[in-house]
Amino acid sequence: MKGSFKAGEVVYHSRLGEGTILDEWGSWIDLDERGKELLVNGAGIFEVQFKSGESRSINGCWLSLRHATSLDFG
């Protein structure tokens, strides 16, 4: 991964253009078909809101930092 991103940072994707980081997936525990716990690692996967209005989950290796901005959670 090229870097770690934070919510509110503006990033660039070569095909989708500029977008704003909403959040990182992180890790969680899920259950398999037998009910056994599985650790799921979503680190490095970011939810990005692109200028087109489309929101996508993108691996951080495909993103580059543009500049930071603050989010208004008002």
HUGIMO-V800652 format. One record per backbone hydrogen bond with DSSP energy under -0.5 kcal/mol. CO is the residue of the C=O (numbers start at 1). NH is the residue of the N-H. E is the energy in kcal/mol with one decimal. If there is no record, write none. Layout:
{{CO	NH	E} {CO	NH	E}}
//
This chain:
{{6	9	-2.1} {8	69	-0.6} {9	21	-2.8} {10	66	-3.7} {10	67	-1.0} {11	19	-2.3} {12	64	-1.6} {13	17	-2.5} {17	13	-2.1} {18	51	-1.9} {19	11	-2.9} {20	49	-2.6} {21	8	-2.8} {23	47	-2.9} {26	42	-2.0} {28	40	-3.5} {30	38	-3.1} {32	35	-2.0} {36	32	-2.5} {38	30	-2.9} {38	40	-0.6} {39	41	-0.5} {40	28	-2.1} {40	42	-0.8} {42	26	-0.8} {42	45	-1.9} {44	46	-0.5} {44	60	-3.4} {45	25	-2.9} {46	48	-0.6} {46	58	-3.1} {47	22	-3.4} {47	23	-1.1} {48	50	-0.7} {48	56	-2.6} {49	20	-2.6} {50	53	-2.5} {54	50	-3.2} {56	48	-3.3} {56	58	-0.6} {58	46	-3.0} {59	62	-2.2} {60	63	-1.6} {62	14	-0.5} {64	12	-2.6} {67	10	-3.2} {71	73	-0.9}}
//
